[in-house]
Amino acid sequence: MKWLAALAFSLSVVQGSPVETEINLVKRASPLGIDVSSYQPNINWATVKANGASFAFIKATEGVGYINPQFSPQYVGATNAGLIRGGYHFALPDRSTGAAQATYFLAHGGGWSGDGITLPGALDIEYNPYGATCYGLSTASMVNWIADFSNTYHSRTGRYPIIYTTTDWWTTCTGNYAGFANNPLWIARYASAIGTLPAGWPYATFWQYADSGVNPGDADLFNGDAAGLHR
């Protein structure tokens, strides 16, 4: 894995298991990014670009009843500034099926095209801000819900949605299920090292490493170079 030297970490695979290893790294061209929602209105995207960001995730939807009112100006602004961008959906698995929420997301900003500047849509599946941590679902039911969302998105776009989560939530609410390796992982951990990943993923594609920085929203890294991000 190639991250910035200041973050100084790598993941080694030993008998198929990811192991965190602290090493001295030379600085690599790991693209920086941000993720934003309606809490970040009136973003100056030219400044975001000048500050070094190459990509942005923008909240599009939540459940089947919420559309980010800032989504359109944020998406257009990021596009005009030359950022690679994509939408994300905040999952509410206790409200409706995964298929229903994937369909809602696709209809309101979560689509994908092979234009070289659109990220696959991301499923934000994490701690419930409105109640029980796992939304009242068993681990098996949660896995089925995520699969329902992922399969619906894949059938419509030909791409598996990125999964955003934390290792703690994933372990607690899916039983650390290892069957979503086709979905790129976007891991959240605010620390100098990425830490242990959920089962099934030998590496993370994106890392949300801080909830603030020089740009609005959360701070992210892509695991690779600019050409890899485009691919």
Sequence and secondary structure as in RCSB ss.txt:
>XXXX:A:sequence
MKWLAALAFSLSVVQGSPVETEINLVKRASPLGIDVSSYQPNINWATVKANGASFAFIKATEGVGYINPQFSPQY
VGATNAGLIRGGYHFALPDRSTGAAQATYFLAHGGGWSGDGITLPGALDIEYNPYGATCYGLSTASMVNWIADFS
NTYHSRTGRYPIIYTTTDWWTTCTGNYAGFANNPLWIARYASAIGTLPAGWPYATFWQYADSGVNPGDADLFNGD
AAGLHR
>XXXX:A:secstr
    GGG  EEEEETTEEEEE          EEEEE TTS S  HHHHHHTTEEEEEEEEEETTTEE TTHHHHH
HHHHHTT EEEEEEE  TTTS HHHHHHHHHHTT    SSSSB   EEE    TTS TTTT  HHHHHHHHHHHH
HHHHHHHSS  EEEE HHHHHHHHSS    TTS EEEE  SSS     TT SS SEEEEES SSSSSEEEEESS 
HHHHH 
